[in-house]
Every structure is written in structure tokens, then in C-alpha cells.
Amino acid sequence: YLDPHPDLNTPQDNTSGALGWMGNAHLLGRPGAVPQLVELDDGPALEPERLILLGASPTRSRAAEREVIDTLGIKVIAEADVAADPQNAAAEALALIGNAPYALHFDSDCIDFADLPICENTDRNVGLSHQTAFQALTCAAAGPGLQAITITQITPNHGAADGSTISTFTHGLATALINATAD
């Protein structure tokens, strides 16, 4: 889950109504999650030991989310570790997965808005450079069990009017995915 936010909120924790901040809470069947969403496809759909938070930021999560991480023993590879060595951090996540099937979530909010203004979250001088984020994505997408990738929070209107921001993003994304499958 390559995202600075763990998305472990429930409607009880966060009254914004933004379900995008609550995806993992519903997949895990957290108390306070919307029962109809938890029970889709005979859920909960995810066991805590199968969730790996790659690039999670302790300052961009809520106290309730951090408590869930600790209580459930969810594995975290910190944003600082991804920033320092994106390939090694993603390789660590893949080692935790082994050969098991997995889905990869890539949230553009992991990219520092000051570096590439493409994400929904407009916080500046936080997160990863787009090059670092795509390096981590390349490695994380190279596992033998990859089944699906979700790419979220892209907001082209935040970028340059000439389309160069979205072009940089899509080129980086395509290159990362091509390189991940090059073997």
C-alpha cells in the first residue's frame, strides 16, 4: 500500500464522509466501518498480516489510525525509509509478501506536491520526489504475485495548464510499470 496515509479511518473516527480515507478500515472490517461495505463479497476481505504500509507517514495519519496499526500489528515501512532507499524499501515489502498474490495500491499523494503538483493533497515539502515514488513503484510492482494495481488521487487540474505535469506523471508511471515487467 504505497501511500503516506494508511486509510484506516471509519465514519466514527472521521466525519468528513470521504471513503477514500477509509478503504483499509473497511477491507479489514474495523469496528465502526460501514457494515454493507465490510460485508461485500463476504468480507472482511483483508487480514492485518496481509497489509503492508509502504511509505506511510506518521505525521500524515491520524491518532486513531496509528493506534490501529499498533493494535493489529500492521507492518509499516516508513516514508523516510522509502525516501532514503526506494528499491530496498519496496524489496522489503515484497519479501514480506513472498510469492503470495497481492494487489498494489499507489496513491499519488505519496509525491511531494512541491515536486510534482499532481495529487489531491496539496501539502508542500512532504512526501517523496516523483522519481523516488516511481522507483519504489517499479520495485513493488515487480513481485511474482502481482494481481492488480490501483492508482489514485490524481488531480490534473493542480498541474500546469499545458499538460506537462500530467505528462510527467504518466510517463513516470508507464516507465515504472514497463520496468517492473521487464524481467
matplotlib code that plots the C-alpha trace (Angstrom):
import matplotlib.pyplot as plt

x = [0.0, 2.3, 0.6, 1.5, -2.0, -2.9, -6.6, -7.7, -10.4, -14.0, -17.0, -16.7, -13.1, -13.5, -16.7, -15.6, -17.5, -14.5, -14.5, -11.1, -9.6, -11.4, -10.6, -8.3, -10.6, -13.4, -11.3, -10.1, -13.6, -12.7, -15.3, -17.1, -16.8, -19.9, -21.3, -22.6, -19.1, -17.3, -19.7, -19.2, -18.0, -18.4, -15.9, -13.8, -11.6, -8.2, -6.3, -4.0, -0.9, -1.5, -1.5, 1.9, 2.0, 4.9, 5.8, 3.5, 3.9, 3.4, 2.6, 0.0, -2.0, -4.5, -4.0, -6.8, -5.1, -1.7, -3.5, -5.0, -1.6, -0.1, -3.1, -3.3, 0.5, 0.3, 3.7, 5.0, 7.9, 8.1, 8.1, 11.6, 12.9, 11.4, 12.9, 16.3, 16.3, 13.2, 14.3, 15.4, 12.2, 10.0, 12.1, 11.5, 7.7, 8.0, 10.0, 7.1, 4.7, 6.8, 5.2, 1.6, -0.8, -1.1, -2.7, -0.6, -2.1, -0.3, -1.6, -0.2, -0.3, 2.9, 4.5, 5.5, 3.2, 6.1, 7.9, 5.1, 1.7, -0.5, -2.1, -5.2, -3.3, -1.6, 0.7, 4.1, 7.6, 6.2, 6.4, 8.6, 10.0, 8.2, 11.4, 11.7, 8.0, 8.3, 11.5, 9.6, 6.6, 8.9, 10.2, 6.9, 5.2, 7.9, 6.8, 5.7, 2.3, 1.1, -2.6, -3.8, -2.7, -4.8, -3.7, -5.5, -5.8, -4.6, -5.8, -4.5, -6.0, -3.4, -0.7, 0.5, -2.2, -0.1, -0.5, 3.2, 2.5, 0.2, 2.6, 5.5, 3.3, 2.0, 5.5, 6.9, 4.0, 4.4, 8.1, 7.8, 5.3, 7.3, 10.5, 8.7, 7.7, 11.0, 12.3]
y = [0.0, 2.8, 5.8, 8.2, 7.7, 4.3, 4.9, 3.2, 5.7, 4.9, 7.2, 7.2, 8.4, 10.8, 12.6, 14.0, 11.3, 10.7, 7.0, 7.3, 7.8, 4.6, 1.9, -0.3, 0.1, -1.4, -4.1, -5.1, -4.9, -2.4, -1.6, 1.5, 0.7, 0.7, -2.9, -3.0, -2.2, -4.7, -7.5, -7.0, -10.3, -12.0, -9.7, -8.6, -9.0, -8.4, -9.9, -7.4, -9.5, -9.1, -5.3, -3.7, 0.1, 1.2, 4.9, 5.5, 8.9, 9.2, 12.9, 12.4, 9.8, 10.3, 9.1, 6.5, 5.1, 4.8, 3.0, 0.5, -0.1, -0.8, -2.9, -5.1, -5.3, -3.9, -3.9, -0.4, 0.6, 4.3, 7.1, 8.1, 4.6, 4.8, 8.3, 7.0, 3.9, 3.3, 0.0, -1.5, -0.4, -1.9, -5.0, -5.3, -5.1, -7.8, -10.0, -9.8, -10.8, -13.7, -15.4, -14.8, -13.0, -9.3, -6.1, -2.9, 0.5, 3.6, 6.9, 10.0, 11.7, 10.0, 12.5, 15.9, 18.5, 20.9, 18.4, 17.5, 19.1, 16.1, 14.8, 15.7, 16.6, 20.0, 19.8, 21.0, 19.8, 16.5, 13.2, 11.7, 13.2, 11.8, 10.0, 8.3, 7.3, 5.8, 3.9, 2.4, 1.6, -0.1, -2.5, -3.0, -3.9, -6.5, -9.2, -12.6, -12.5, -9.1, -9.4, -5.8, -2.2, 0.8, 4.3, 7.0, 10.7, 12.1, 15.7, 17.0, 20.5, 21.1, 20.9, 23.1, 24.2, 22.9, 19.3, 18.9, 17.8, 15.0, 14.1, 13.8, 11.7, 9.3, 8.9, 8.1, 5.7, 3.9, 3.7, 2.2, -0.4, -1.3, -1.6, -3.7, -6.3, -6.2, -9.4]
z = [0.0, -1.3, 0.3, 3.1, 4.6, 6.0, 5.2, 8.4, 9.4, 9.9, 9.9, 13.7, 13.5, 10.7, 9.9, 6.5, 4.7, 2.4, 2.0, 0.3, 3.8, 4.9, 2.4, 4.5, 7.6, 5.5, 4.0, 7.5, 8.9, 11.6, 14.3, 13.1, 9.4, 7.3, 7.6, 4.0, 2.7, 5.0, 4.0, 0.3, -1.2, 2.2, 3.9, 5.6, 2.6, 4.2, 7.2, 9.0, 8.3, 4.6, 4.7, 4.3, 4.5, 2.3, 2.6, 5.5, 7.2, 10.9, 10.5, 7.8, 9.6, 12.5, 16.0, 15.6, 12.5, 14.4, 17.2, 14.8, 13.2, 16.7, 17.9, 14.7, 14.2, 10.7, 9.0, 8.2, 6.0, 6.8, 4.3, 5.5, 4.6, 1.1, 0.6, 1.7, -0.4, -2.5, -4.1, -0.8, 1.0, -1.8, -1.8, 2.0, 1.3, -1.4, 1.0, 3.5, 0.7, -0.6, -3.6, -2.4, -4.6, -3.9, -5.1, -5.2, -4.3, -5.5, -4.2, -6.0, -2.5, -1.8, -4.2, -2.7, -4.2, -4.5, -6.6, -8.9, -8.3, -9.5, -6.3, -4.4, -1.3, -1.7, 1.3, 0.2, 1.2, 2.5, 0.8, -1.9, -5.1, -8.1, -9.2, -5.8, -5.8, -9.2, -8.2, -5.3, -7.5, -10.1, -7.5, -5.7, -9.0, -9.9, -7.4, -8.9, -7.2, -8.5, -9.4, -9.6, -9.3, -8.2, -8.9, -7.0, -6.1, -9.5, -9.9, -13.3, -12.6, -10.0, -12.6, -15.4, -17.9, -20.8, -19.6, -18.8, -15.2, -16.1, -18.9, -16.5, -14.2, -16.9, -18.4, -14.9, -14.2, -17.6, -17.3, -13.8, -14.9, -18.0, -16.0, -13.4, -16.0, -17.9, -16.4]

ax = plt.figure().add_subplot(projection="3d")
ax.plot(x, y, z, "-o")
ax.set_aspect("equal")
plt.show()
